[in-house]
Amino acid sequence: MDLADRVYSLTDSFPKFETYGLCDQLRRAAVSIPSNVAEGSSRTSEAEFTHFLEYSIGSCFEVETQMEIAKRRGYITDKQFYGLLDQLQLEERQINQFISKVKGKE
């Protein structure tokens, strides 16, 4: 959820014309990461839970791609991009580790 908060703060400064474009897409993808973890935790099987965790990983990649576009468009600085990227990659690793534990590989 911290990442989603950071994305919301960061996108507050996006141009007005991006409100329903890149800004909205980036926010939705960032919110989707913890939302899928939460939804998956309510499932009764390990396979279903893993499925939702994998959706979270997909949303991480969406956020990364959209951040790259924002950086290329000049909406965020390199420093902002790499700071958020570090946090995003940490979350990706944590979710992947969680997937391994749910699948019983650790």
N, C-alpha and C positions, 0 to 999 in steps of 0.2 A: 504494500500500500504506500510505502514511502516513495517508491518510484513514481507511482501515479500522482502523488502530491507534487513531486518535482516537475513532472510533465505539465501539470496544470499551471504551476507557477511560471514555468518557462514559456508556455504558449500564450500566456496573458499579454505578452509583448508582440505577438505575431500581428501582421497587418490585418486591418479590419476585413478586407476582402477574403481572407483565409479562414474566417470564423466557421463557415460551413464546408470548408475544404480540408486542407492539410491539418489545421488545428483540431477540428472535430475528429478526423481519422486518428490522429496521434493520441488524443485523449481517450478515445474508445478502445484503442489497442492497449494502452497502458492500464486502463481499468479492467480490461479483460484478463490480464495476467492473474491478479489475486482472485478475481471473480470465478475463474475456472477452477482454481485450487479449492476455493470454498465449495463450489457446486460439486466437484468431484468427491470431496470428503463426505458428502451426504449419500453417496452411492453405496450399494450393498456388496458389490464385488470389487476385487482388486483390479480386474480388467477394466471395469468402468471408471474407477478412480484413475488408473493409469491413462486412460483415454483423455480425460479432462486435464491431467497434468501435461500431456502432450499438446493439447490445445494451448495451454499456457506458454509452452515453449514456442509454438507458432506465433503467438502474440508478441513474444519477445523479439522475434525476428522481424515482425511487422514494425514494431517500435524502432528498431535499429535502422531499417530501411527508410522509414519516414523521417527519422532524425537526420539521416544523411541528406535527404532531399531538402530539409529545412536548413541544413548547413550550407548546401550548395546554393540555395536561394538567398543566403545571407540573413536568415531569420534568427539563427543562433551562431555564436562564435565557436571557434575550434575548442576553446577551453570548456565551454558549456557542453559541447558535443562529447568530448572525451571524458568529462566528469560523469555525465549521464551514462555513457557507454560502459565505463568501469562498473557502475552500479548494476547496469543491465546484465552484463556478462557474469557478474557474481550471482545474480538471481537465476540466470540460466543454469549455472553450475549447481546451485542449490536444488533447483527443480529436478535436474537430471539425477542428482544423488537421491532425491526423494523417490523418483521413479524406480531407481535400482532397489531401494529398500522395500517399496511396495511390491515389486516383483519378486522380492526375496533373494536378490543377487548379492546382498551385503549382509 
